[in-house]
């Protein structure tokens, strides 16, 4: 059984601590068959006499509500019920639902479902909650020779299926470390993961449609629902330059880690556009519109996922016309073992390890420091299983005497650009922070 523990205004989801009593809101409505079944089964079995209590107000015409008909106010789900399938994530907000993973829980080479961060922009669509893909189609239209309407069967039968380990990372990962602070979810280091995705190459689908010479950008659409329940409003519709879309790395995925996509991660289809912020990897994908200009969908204009075209002083107000789309994510690394605050034995060799990744592709090197960044040592860096997967790094170190130590890690990309010890150039929305990760160790014994 799982429980939610409130800590410092956040909500941490993890294995049950036997000294804690699970909140009734979880234990009374939980159904173990599927992560989202608790809410639905509760609604189906609840009488109309309790409807007012659920909505927090009287329902004058409740006698006219047909049995089995879910009120609009309850028909869509933020996805919080589905967090019972997650382990140890810290919930930053529930409307929309956003949750990150502490770095020490990201030690797996392939990030499992229960450890992958959650970034929602709207409400989980009912089709995803029900995991019902009947009649689902993907439209490819716009600046193409032959517009396509593809079912899941079409995608799986007409194109080569590929499986890749690909990093997916929120553009705001690290936002909490900017000074002055910026608005938005205060992600630290855990809005990232590297699952294994199965699907077809986006390039193969676009080439089948015949991309015209006038094509400049893609625009992506899904069926997630606006927070106010209005299904006519776009929740998020971002895109990528056509050159990026036609690279072989981007995937239209229907599986994660060998299983169908879960509701929180885009069932039945989603894009994975590695190297770019995860906002470009549209969930619940049902349309790709090839444009003859930069896409202007929801959260594509203004300051959304944009950074200044030139360096600015912290706190500067930047005009929208001087903001450019955030594309390649910067080089990064995290320490996943041991957990910060761990005790190690003086004089005994200890392994420190983690992952490194880069929006441009492979990482060139990873170094670590034990003396607060005064000197650096090279870590062992493994090659990635494929381009845009994160790379395992490890080092063995010995703490010479009792006391407090910190391990700092920094990755360097193929252009020689490394992670800074402090937050990089400030931007109004707090994107692309690749500050060095560090952990505390205590030498004992």
C-alpha positions in Angstrom: 0.0 0.0 0.0 1.1 3.5 -0.7 0.7 6.7 1.2 1.1 10.5 0.8 3.2 12.4 3.3 3.1 16.2 3.4 6.6 17.6 3.8 7.4 21.3 3.5 4.3 22.0 1.4 5.0 19.2 -1.1 3.5 15.8 -1.2 5.9 12.7 -1.3 4.6 9.5 -2.7 6.4 6.3 -1.7 6.3 3.0 0.1 4.3 2.9 3.3 6.0 3.7 6.5 4.5 1.3 9.1 4.5 4.1 11.7 2.2 6.2 9.5 -1.5 5.9 9.0 -2.6 6.2 5.3 -5.1 9.1 4.7 -8.7 7.9 4.3 -9.0 9.6 1.0 -6.5 7.1 -0.4 -7.5 3.9 1.4 -11.3 4.3 1.1 -11.3 4.8 -2.7 -8.3 2.8 -3.8 -8.8 0.0 -6.3 -5.7 -2.1 -7.0 -6.7 -3.3 -10.5 -5.7 0.0 -12.2 -4.1 3.2 -10.9 -7.2 5.2 -11.9 -9.9 2.7 -11.1 -10.5 4.1 -7.5 -12.1 7.3 -8.7 -14.2 5.7 -11.4 -15.4 2.8 -9.3 -16.2 5.2 -6.5 -18.3 7.4 -8.8 -20.1 4.3 -10.2 -21.1 3.0 -6.8 -21.9 6.3 -5.1 -25.6 7.2 -4.7 -26.9 10.5 -5.7 -27.5 11.4 -2.1 -23.8 11.8 -1.6 -23.3 13.8 -4.9 -23.7 17.1 -3.1 -21.1 16.2 -0.6 -18.7 15.2 -3.3 -19.2 18.6 -5.1 -19.3 20.6 -1.9 -22.7 22.2 -2.6 -26.3 21.3 -3.2 -27.4 19.9 -6.5 -31.0 21.1 -7.1 -31.8 18.8 -10.0 -29.8 15.7 -8.9 -32.9 13.5 -9.3 -32.7 14.1 -13.0 -29.1 12.8 -13.3 -29.2 9.5 -15.2 -27.6 6.5 -13.4 -24.0 6.0 -14.4 -23.7 9.6 -15.8 -20.7 11.4 -14.3 -21.2 15.1 -13.6 -19.0 17.4 -15.7 -17.2 18.7 -12.6 -16.1 15.1 -11.9 -15.7 13.8 -15.4 -12.1 14.7 -15.9 -9.2 13.8 -13.7 -6.1 15.7 -12.7 -4.3 12.3 -12.5 -3.6 12.5 -8.8 -5.3 9.1 -8.3 -2.7 7.6 -10.7 0.1 8.6 -8.4 -0.5 5.4 -6.5 1.5 3.8 -9.2 4.5 6.0 -8.4 7.2 5.5 -5.8 8.9 8.3 -3.9 8.0 11.2 -6.2 7.5 14.7 -4.8 4.3 16.3 -5.9 4.8 20.0 -6.7 1.2 20.7 -7.7 -2.0 18.8 -8.5 -3.7 21.2 -10.9 -2.1 20.5 -13.2 -0.3 17.5 -11.8 3.4 17.8 -11.5 5.8 15.6 -9.6 9.6 15.1 -9.6 11.9 12.2 -8.6 14.6 12.6 -6.0 18.0 11.9 -7.7 18.8 8.9 -5.6 15.7 7.2 -7.1 16.9 7.7 -10.6 19.8 5.2 -10.4 18.3 2.7 -12.9 19.9 2.7 -16.4 16.3 2.5 -17.8 13.9 4.6 -15.7 10.9 2.5 -14.6 7.4 3.9 -14.7 7.2 4.3 -11.0 10.2 6.6 -10.9 9.5 8.8 -14.0 8.6 12.4 -13.3 5.1 13.7 -14.2 4.4 17.0 -16.0 0.8 17.6 -17.0 -0.4 20.8 -18.6 -4.1 20.0 -18.3 -6.3 17.1 -17.3 -5.9 13.5 -18.1 -8.4 12.7 -20.9 -11.0 10.1 -20.2 -9.8 7.9 -23.1 -6.4 7.6 -21.4 -7.9 7.0 -17.9 -10.0 4.2 -19.5 -7.0 3.1 -21.6 -9.4 2.9 -24.6 -7.8 3.5 -28.0 -10.8 2.3 -30.0 -11.1 4.5 -33.1 -7.9 6.5 -32.4 -6.4 8.1 -35.4 -3.3 10.3 -36.0 -3.7 13.0 -38.6 -0.7 14.3 -40.5 -1.6 17.3 -42.6 -0.5 20.8 -43.7 2.5 21.2 -45.9 2.5 17.6 -47.1 1.8 16.1 -50.5 -0.5 13.4 -49.1 -2.3 14.0 -45.8 -2.6 10.9 -43.7 -5.1 9.4 -41.3 -3.3 6.6 -39.4 -4.8 4.2 -36.9 -2.6 2.4 -34.4 -2.6 -0.7 -36.6 -1.5 1.4 -39.5 1.5 2.8 -37.6 2.5 -0.7 -36.4 2.1 -2.4 -39.7 3.2 0.2 -42.3 6.4 1.5 -40.6 9.5 -0.1 -39.0 9.1 -0.4 -35.3 12.1 0.9 -33.3 13.0 0.8 -29.6 15.3 3.5 -28.1 16.4 4.6 -24.7 15.8 8.4 -24.8 16.1 11.1 -22.1 13.0 13.2 -21.6 13.4 16.3 -19.4 11.2 19.2 -18.5 12.5 22.5 -19.8 12.1 23.9 -16.2 14.2 21.3 -14.5 16.4 23.2 -12.1 14.2 26.2 -11.9 14.3 26.3 -8.1 17.9 27.4 -8.2 17.6 30.6 -10.1 18.0 33.9 -8.1 15.9 35.8 -8.2 13.3 33.1 -8.4 11.0 32.7 -11.4 7.3 31.6 -11.6 6.4 28.0 -12.3 6.9 24.6 -10.7 10.0 24.7 -8.6 11.7 21.7 -10.0 15.1 20.8 -8.5 17.0 17.9 -10.3 14.3 15.3 -10.8 12.2 16.3 -13.8 14.1 13.9 -16.0 14.2 10.2 -16.9 15.4 7.8 -19.5 12.8 5.1 -20.2 12.9 2.8 -23.2 10.4 3.9 -25.9 8.9 1.8 -28.7 7.2 3.2 -31.7 8.0 4.4 -35.2 10.3 7.2 -36.4 8.6 10.5 -36.8 10.7 11.0 -39.9 9.3 7.9 -41.5 5.7 9.0 -41.0 6.5 12.5 -42.3 8.3 11.2 -45.3 5.3 8.9 -46.1 3.2 12.0 -46.2 5.7 13.8 -48.4 7.0 16.9 -46.7 6.8 19.9 -49.1 9.7 22.3 -49.6 7.6 25.0 -47.9 7.6 23.1 -44.6 9.2 25.0 -41.7 7.9 23.6 -38.5 5.7 20.9 -37.0 2.7 21.6 -34.7 1.6 18.9 -32.3 -1.8 18.3 -30.8 -3.3 15.9 -28.3 -6.7 15.4 -26.6 -5.8 16.4 -23.0 -8.4 18.7 -21.5 -8.1 22.3 -20.3 -8.1 22.7 -16.5 -11.5 24.4 -16.7 -13.0 21.3 -18.5 -13.5 23.2 -21.8 -12.6 20.6 -24.5 -12.5 23.3 -27.2 -9.4 25.0 -25.6 -5.9 23.9 -26.5 -4.0 22.8 -23.5 -0.5 22.7 -25.1 0.5 22.6 -28.7 4.1 22.9 -29.4 6.3 21.9 -32.3 9.9 21.6 -33.6 11.8 22.8 -36.7 11.2 20.5 -39.6 15.0 19.7 -39.6 14.7 18.3 -36.1 11.5 16.4 -36.9 13.2 14.7 -39.8 16.2 13.4 -37.8 16.0 9.7 -37.1 15.9 10.0 -33.3 12.4 11.4 -32.8 9.8 8.6 -32.2 6.0 8.4 -32.2 5.7 6.0 -29.3 3.0 3.6 -28.1 5.0 1.7 -25.5 7.3 2.6 -22.6 9.5 -0.1 -21.2 7.7 -2.7 -23.2 4.2 -1.9 -22.0 1.5 0.4 -23.4 1.8 4.0 -22.3 0.2 4.8 -19.0 -2.4 7.5 -18.7 0.0 10.0 -17.1 2.5 9.5 -19.9 0.3 9.9 -23.0 -1.8 6.8 -23.8 -2.2 5.7 -26.5 0.4 7.8 -28.5 3.0 10.4 -27.7 6.0 12.0 -29.4 9.5 11.7 -28.0 11.7 14.4 -29.4 15.0 13.9 -27.6 17.4 16.7 -26.9 14.5 19.3 -26.8 12.5 20.1 -23.7 9.8 17.5 -23.0 7.1 20.0 -23.8 7.8 19.2 -27.5 7.1 15.5 -26.8 3.3 15.8 -27.1 1.2 13.4 -25.1 -2.1 11.9 -26.3 -1.0 12.7 -29.8 -3.7 12.8 -32.5 -2.4 15.4 -35.0 0.8 16.6 -36.5 0.3 19.8 -38.5 3.2 20.6 -40.8 3.5 24.4 -40.9 5.1 26.9 -43.4 6.1 29.1 -40.4 7.2 28.7 -36.8 4.3 27.0 -34.9 2.1 29.4 -32.8 0.1 26.9 -30.8 -0.7 27.1 -27.0 2.5 27.6 -24.9 4.5 28.2 -28.1 4.5 32.0 -28.1 5.2 34.9 -25.6 7.6 33.7 -22.9 6.5 30.1 -22.9 9.5 27.7 -23.2 11.5 30.7 -24.5 14.7 32.3 -23.4 16.1 35.8 -24.1 18.0 36.1 -27.5 20.8 37.8 -25.5 22.1 37.6 -21.9 20.2 39.7 -19.4 20.7 40.7 -15.8 18.7 38.7 -13.2 15.2 40.1 -12.8 15.2 41.9 -16.2 11.9 42.2 -18.0 12.4 41.0 -21.6 10.0 42.0 -24.4 8.3 39.0 -26.1 9.9 39.9 -29.4 13.3 39.4 -27.9 12.5 35.8 -26.7 13.5 32.8 -28.8 12.4 29.2 -28.6 14.3 26.9 -26.2 15.7 24.1 -28.3 18.7 22.0 -27.3 18.8 21.3 -23.6 22.2 22.0 -21.9 24.6 19.3 -20.7 23.7 17.9 -17.3 24.6 15.2 -14.8 23.2 13.9 -11.5 24.6 11.8 -8.7 22.3 8.9 -8.1 24.4 6.9 -5.6 24.9 7.2 -2.7 22.0 9.3 -1.4 22.9 12.7 -0.1 23.6 12.6 3.7 24.9 9.0 3.6 27.6 7.8 6.0 30.7 6.2 4.6 33.6 4.6 6.4 36.9 6.5 6.6 39.6 4.9 4.6 37.4 2.6 2.7 36.8 2.9 -1.0 33.3 4.1 -1.9 31.6 4.1 -5.3 29.8 7.3 -6.5 27.8 7.1 -9.7 25.1 8.8 -11.7 24.0 9.7 -15.2 25.0 12.4 -17.7 23.2 13.6 -20.8 23.1 16.5 -23.3 20.6 18.0 -25.7 23.2 17.9 -28.5 23.8 14.2 -28.2 26.6 12.4 -26.5 28.5 13.7 -23.4 32.3 14.1 -23.8 33.3 13.7 -20.1 32.2 13.8 -16.5 34.4 15.0 -13.6 33.9 15.0 -9.8 35.3 17.1 -7.0 35.7 16.4 -3.3 37.2 19.8 -2.3 34.3 22.1 -3.2 35.4 22.5 -6.8 39.1 23.4 -6.3 40.3 20.3 -8.1 38.5 17.8 -10.4 39.1 14.2 -11.3 37.8 12.3 -14.3 35.1 9.8 -13.8 34.6 6.7 -15.8 31.9 7.4 -18.5 30.2 4.7 -20.4 29.0 5.1 -24.0 25.3 5.5 -24.4 23.2 2.5 -25.7 22.0 4.8 -28.5 22.1 8.6 -29.2 20.2 10.7 -26.7 20.2 8.1 -24.0 21.8 9.1 -20.8 25.3 7.8 -20.0 26.3 6.0 -16.8 29.3 7.5 -15.0 31.1 6.2 -11.9 34.1 6.9 -9.7 35.7 5.3 -6.7 36.8 7.5 -3.9 38.2 7.3 -0.4 37.5 9.8 2.3 40.7 10.4 4.3 39.4 11.4 7.7 36.3 11.9 9.7 34.0 14.8 8.8 31.7 16.4 6.3 32.4 16.1 2.6 30.6 17.1 -0.6 30.8 15.4 -3.9 30.3 17.7 -6.9 29.7 16.4 -10.4 29.9 18.2 -13.7 29.5 17.0 -17.3 31.1 18.5 -20.4 29.6 18.4 -23.9 31.3 17.8 -27.2 31.9 21.5 -27.6 33.8 21.7 -24.3 31.0 23.5 -22.5 30.5 22.2 -18.9 28.1 22.7 -16.1 28.5 25.8 -14.0 28.9 25.6 -10.1 26.2 28.3 -9.8 23.1 28.9 -11.9 23.8 29.9 -15.5 22.5 33.0 -17.3 19.2 33.9 -15.8 16.0 34.0 -17.9 12.4 35.1 -16.9 10.8 31.7 -16.9 13.6 29.7 -15.3 14.5 27.3 -18.2 17.6 25.3 -18.9 19.3 25.5 -15.5 22.2 23.0 -15.5 23.8 23.9 -12.2 26.2 21.2 -10.9 24.6 18.5 -8.7 26.3 17.9 -5.4 25.7 15.6 -2.5 26.8 15.5 1.2 28.7 12.5 2.7 29.7 12.0 6.3 32.9 10.0 7.0 32.6 7.9 10.1 34.2 4.8 11.7 
